[in-house]
Amino acid sequence: MPEYQRFDAVACEFPRPRVPLLPALHWADIGFGGGTVAPALIDGTAVRHFARGRYAMHAACQAGGIGPGTVLLAPSYHCRTMIDPALALGGTVLFYAVDSDLTPRVDSIRALLAPRDHGIKALVLPHYFGFEQPPALLAAVSAVCRHHGIMLIEDCSHAWQVAAKRAQTGQANADHVLMASPYKFFGCEDGGVLWANPALFPITPPAKPGLLREIKAFKSAWSRNRAAHATATAAEPRDPALRGHDILERHDGPSAQYEPAMENKNSLALSRWVMRRTRIAPLVERRRRHYTQWLEAVAGARGGQALMPDLPDDCAPYMFPITIAEPDPVFYQLKHAGMPIFRWDDMAVSSCTVARNYRLHLLHLPCHQGLSAQQMAWMTALVSKALA
């Protein structure tokens, strides 16, 4: 039975983030004469839409043959929703090691595939934080998958632009698919996309949302748009002694974040409209500018450093990943101040030292296109001070 280590933050009484973690709908991003997303990425027989990326991953695992008695290979550094779909299908998950730059250890993958009775049907390869995995390494992993006859699932949940470049690869092959989470890139309310050979799709497409769900989504988008423009201010002082604690758990099924009833639900028409109409170039430029601001803010910091200090010319970053030397007190100081932070601190236990370390030491900080200059200034000053 899988073992998970989960950080329980209930006792911390953290305030709500003062800045949105993900982008909201901004009308300035919409091109009413048409967007700049290639139509083939959104429409066509080789594309399927889902309510969230995790359900696109579920369909990818199904296409790869994951089910009872079978195994999915996943990276040791992962969020729970990356592996939930395989567990929901009755499969199990084995974890390959990653290096400190989050590239997969091919030797670890080969070792897991060595036994004759490994039962492995598919392998997940993420493009973390919007950064494409190195081409040579991607080719090596792909070759290993082909040699062993297993499905390669490229997880582009963080990397819409990588998916845009590589989607055709998934659409043309029966043993290679790609999936993404567009709501992490566009200002839309939901969305998961799977690009695959049409022969791999079930005959019945996901069910379309009803009118009530569309109306609720429009109201949510409107309210998130207003909240996104709020001025970032420090949270009310909290007891600095409040601390969370780790819990060790064992269970076979998916996490509470996974809803089986949503597996065959289509994304909102509103979300797909936003995707079709969004002007990509200014969105990417703002993300890159915010990422550069983060690099400048933490340059020379004693208490932390950027995990990915070089921003490739074609990269549209999802988050700014930073490793911190001391989670206690830095993480608590930032969270109590209202800083928006993702941290994958609910993770399956593995032998990978990098994953074990990054679980609490790697923070994901927002750099999305919806952040105002004031919000960026507040966040960078807060983090710079905490890491000084």
Secondary structure in CASP SS format (residue, H / E / C, confidence):
PFRMAT SS
TARGET T0000
AUTHOR 0000-0000-0000
METHOD secondary structure of the structure
MODEL  1
M C 1.00
P C 1.00
E E 1.00
Y E 1.00
Q E 1.00
R E 1.00
F E 1.00
D E 1.00
A C 1.00
V H 1.00
A H 1.00
C H 1.00
E C 1.00
F C 1.00
P C 1.00
R C 1.00
P C 1.00
R C 1.00
V C 1.00
P C 1.00
L C 1.00
L C 1.00
P C 1.00
A C 1.00
L C 1.00
H C 1.00
W H 1.00
A H 1.00
D H 1.00
I E 1.00
G C 1.00
F C 1.00
G C 1.00
G C 1.00
G C 1.00
T C 1.00
V C 1.00
A C 1.00
P H 1.00
A H 1.00
L H 1.00
I C 1.00
D C 1.00
G C 1.00
T C 1.00
A C 1.00
V E 1.00
R E 1.00
H E 1.00
F E 1.00
A C 1.00
R E 1.00
G H 1.00
R H 1.00
Y H 1.00
A H 1.00
M H 1.00
H H 1.00
A H 1.00
A H 1.00
C H 1.00
Q H 1.00
A H 1.00
G C 1.00
G C 1.00
I C 1.00
G C 1.00
P C 1.00
G C 1.00
T C 1.00
V E 1.00
L E 1.00
L E 1.00
A E 1.00
P E 1.00
S C 1.00
Y C 1.00
H C 1.00
C C 1.00
R H 1.00
T H 1.00
M H 1.00
I H 1.00
D H 1.00
P H 1.00
A H 1.00
L H 1.00
A H 1.00
L C 1.00
G C 1.00
G C 1.00
T E 1.00
V E 1.00
L E 1.00
F E 1.00
Y E 1.00
A C 1.00
V E 1.00
D C 1.00
S C 1.00
D C 1.00
L C 1.00
T C 1.00
P E 1.00
R C 1.00
V H 1.00
D H 1.00
S H 1.00
I H 1.00
R H 1.00
A H 1.00
L H 1.00
L H 1.00
A C 1.00
P C 1.00
R C 1.00
D C 1.00
H C 1.00
G C 1.00
I E 1.00
K E 1.00
A E 1.00
L E 1.00
V E 1.00
L E 1.00
P E 1.00
H C 1.00
Y H 1.00
F H 1.00
G H 1.00
F C 1.00
E C 1.00
Q C 1.00
P C 1.00
P H 1.00
A H 1.00
L H 1.00
L H 1.00
A H 1.00
A H 1.00
V H 1.00
S H 1.00
A H 1.00
V H 1.00
C H 1.00
R H 1.00
H H 1.00
H H 1.00
G C 1.00
I C 1.00
M E 1.00
L E 1.00
I E 1.00
E E 1.00
D E 1.00
C E 1.00
S C 1.00
H C 1.00
A C 1.00
W H 1.00
Q H 1.00
V H 1.00
A H 1.00
A H 1.00
K H 1.00
R H 1.00
A H 1.00
Q H 1.00
T H 1.00
G H 1.00
Q H 1.00
A H 1.00
N C 1.00
A C 1.00
D C 1.00
H E 1.00
V E 1.00
L E 1.00
M E 1.00
A E 1.00
S C 1.00
P H 1.00
Y H 1.00
K H 1.00
F C 1.00
F C 1.00
G C 1.00
C C 1.00
E C 1.00
D C 1.00
G E 1.00
G E 1.00
V E 1.00
L E 1.00
W E 1.00
A C 1.00
N C 1.00
P H 1.00
A H 1.00
L H 1.00
F C 1.00
P C 1.00
I C 1.00
T C 1.00
P C 1.00
P C 1.00
A E 1.00
K C 1.00
P C 1.00
G C 1.00
L H 1.00
L H 1.00
R H 1.00
E H 1.00
I H 1.00
K H 1.00
A H 1.00
F H 1.00
K H 1.00
S H 1.00
A H 1.00
W H 1.00
S H 1.00
R H 1.00
N H 1.00
R H 1.00
A H 1.00
A H 1.00
H C 1.00
A C 1.00
T C 1.00
A C 1.00
T C 1.00
A C 1.00
A C 1.00
E C 1.00
P C 1.00
R C 1.00
D C 1.00
P C 1.00
A C 1.00
L C 1.00
R C 1.00
G C 1.00
H E 1.00
D E 1.00
I E 1.00
L E 1.00
E E 1.00
R E 1.00
H C 1.00
D C 1.00
G C 1.00
P C 1.00
S C 1.00
A C 1.00
Q C 1.00
Y C 1.00
E C 1.00
P H 1.00
A H 1.00
M H 1.00
E C 1.00
N C 1.00
K E 1.00
N C 1.00
S C 1.00
L C 1.00
A H 1.00
L H 1.00
S H 1.00
R H 1.00
W H 1.00
V H 1.00
M H 1.00
R H 1.00
R H 1.00
T E 1.00
R C 1.00
I H 1.00
A H 1.00
P H 1.00
L H 1.00
V H 1.00
E H 1.00
R H 1.00
R H 1.00
R H 1.00
R H 1.00
H H 1.00
Y H 1.00
T H 1.00
Q H 1.00
W H 1.00
L H 1.00
E H 1.00
A H 1.00
V H 1.00
A C 1.00
G C 1.00
A C 1.00
R C 1.00
G C 1.00
G E 1.00
Q E 1.00
A E 1.00
L C 1.00
M C 1.00
P C 1.00
D C 1.00
L C 1.00
P C 1.00
D C 1.00
D C 1.00
C C 1.00
A C 1.00
P C 1.00
Y C 1.00
M E 1.00
F E 1.00
P E 1.00
I E 1.00
T E 1.00
I E 1.00
A C 1.00
E C 1.00
P H 1.00
D H 1.00
P H 1.00
V H 1.00
F H 1.00
Y H 1.00
Q H 1.00
L H 1.00
K H 1.00
H H 1.00
A C 1.00
G C 1.00
M C 1.00
P C 1.00
I C 1.00
F E 1.00
R C 1.00
W C 1.00
D C 1.00
D E 1.00
M E 1.00
A E 1.00
V C 1.00
S C 1.00
S C 1.00
C C 1.00
T H 1.00
V H 1.00
A H 1.00
R H 1.00
N H 1.00
Y H 1.00
R H 1.00
L H 1.00
H H 1.00
L E 1.00
L E 1.00
H E 1.00
L E 1.00
P E 1.00
C C 1.00
H C 1.00
Q C 1.00
G C 1.00
L C 1.00
S C 1.00
A H 1.00
Q H 1.00
Q H 1.00
M H 1.00
A H 1.00
W H 1.00
M H 1.00
T H 1.00
A H 1.00
L H 1.00
V H 1.00
S H 1.00
K H 1.00
A H 1.00
L H 1.00
A C 1.00
END
